[in-house]
């Protein structure tokens, strides 16, 4: 969860100003948390409180809707998601939002069946599309296999074959032709998984993701959620990231990691 939130912050200032290099300052004055962090917190809150997921997602969205940060940015949510918030009508979406919020489940799961059942409950109310379920399952199973100490090459083979994702590309292979703002999860989740699996450290996973371009905050959010399971997040990175968060989010993170989300 924290790995995803930090990735979101690091990637935020490059979302509409992409770079194609891993050589950049990890944090800057234009960094902020976005809807990725807010909805990740909503899922964590749901797991802690046991309140209905639809009510919890809506509560967090309305709390931060159009919030203006000190740097002038606004906490904007996707139009389709806000349509659901306002109307309650399910959206047949296949966008990145189904995955960028799901990492808290990594820290509560006991088996794949639990992961998939719980994630389907969370996903279906806003992303009721086959590509969304496929992406969420692929993402969560990748994390499950990491926690089960499965070798990286085996993970690539298992996830690639099961979910029809090409995970044998390198970050350098992807970067030159990854030249659009990809909102569909089928065009973002495999790349984020590759960024995490090919990384040498937690920080390297974030740099891999940002360097691709595209939806950089969400790519880094997704890659960071997996990378947290592989690597220890350096304490200085955590300390700096928390300066971009408000007390409600920090308190929620602390509650979640004390075991109340389990």
Secondary structure by P-SEA (a helix, b strand, c coil): caaaaaaaaaacccccccccccccccccccccccaaaaaaaaaaaaaaacccaaaaaaaaaaacccccccccccccccaaaaaaaacccccccccccccccccccccccccaaaaaaaaaaacccccccaaaaaaaaaaaaaaaaaaacccaaaaaaaaaaaccccccccccccccccccccccccccaaaaaaaaaacccaaaaaaaaaaaccaaaaaaaaaaaaaaacccccaaaaaaaaaaccaaaaaaaaaaaccccc
